[in-house]
Amino acid sequence: MRFKKSENIIHRKIGEEYFLIDSSRDELHAFNETGNLIWELFMKGLNKTQIADRLSKIYEINDREAIKDIEEFIIELKNKGIVE
């Protein structure tokens, strides 16, 4: 699974929080450290399986749970127009 970041999306860390800013809609989307890790790894070109492998090692969860979390995060991003 590959996706493309929408043109108007800006990724920022402000303090200890992570945000995706949609400059075309003046919308701010906050997410946690896990969401940030998923975002950064996708932007580096890793696929869902590679990201799940990293998440399972970092958070000591099984691959199935990691993939479920990734898929839910991606659906949320798509529904908000953050990725295509």
C-alpha positions in Angstrom: 0.0 0.0 0.0 1.4 3.3 -1.1 -0.2 6.7 -0.8 0.6 10.2 -1.7 0.4 13.2 0.7 -2.0 15.8 -0.5 -0.2 18.9 -1.7 -1.4 21.3 1.0 -0.4 19.2 4.0 2.4 20.4 6.3 3.8 18.1 9.0 4.9 19.8 12.3 5.9 19.0 15.8 5.0 21.7 18.3 6.2 21.1 21.8 5.5 17.4 22.4 2.6 17.2 20.0 2.5 16.3 16.3 0.3 17.9 13.7 -0.7 17.7 10.1 -1.9 21.1 8.8 -4.1 21.4 5.8 -3.3 24.9 4.5 -6.0 24.7 1.9 -8.8 24.2 4.4 -7.2 25.9 7.5 -7.5 22.6 9.4 -5.2 21.2 12.1 -5.0 17.5 12.8 -3.3 16.4 16.0 -2.0 12.9 16.5 0.1 10.9 18.9 3.6 9.6 18.8 2.5 6.3 17.2 0.6 8.2 14.5 3.7 10.4 13.9 5.9 7.3 13.5 3.5 5.7 11.0 3.4 9.0 9.1 7.1 9.5 9.0 7.8 5.9 7.9 5.2 6.1 5.1 6.8 9.4 3.9 10.1 7.6 3.8 8.6 5.0 1.4 8.2 2.0 3.8 5.2 -0.2 3.1 2.5 -1.3 5.6 4.3 -4.6 6.3 7.6 -2.9 7.0 5.9 -0.3 9.3 4.0 -3.1 11.1 7.3 -4.9 11.8 8.8 -1.7 13.3 5.7 -1.0 15.4 5.5 -4.6 16.7 9.1 -4.4 17.9 8.8 -0.9 19.5 5.5 -1.4 21.2 5.7 -5.2 21.7 2.5 -6.0 19.9 1.9 -8.6 17.3 2.0 -7.9 13.5 -1.7 -8.3 13.1 -2.5 -5.7 15.7 0.1 -3.3 14.2 -1.4 -3.7 10.7 -4.9 -3.1 12.1 -3.7 0.2 13.7 -1.9 1.3 10.5 -5.0 0.6 8.4 -7.2 2.5 10.8 -4.8 5.5 10.7 -4.7 5.5 6.9 -8.5 5.3 6.6 -8.7 8.3 8.9 -6.1 10.2 6.8 -7.9 9.4 3.6 -11.3 10.5 5.0 -9.8 13.8 6.1 -8.2 14.3 2.6 -4.7 14.3 4.0 -3.6 11.5 1.7 -4.7 10.3 -1.7 
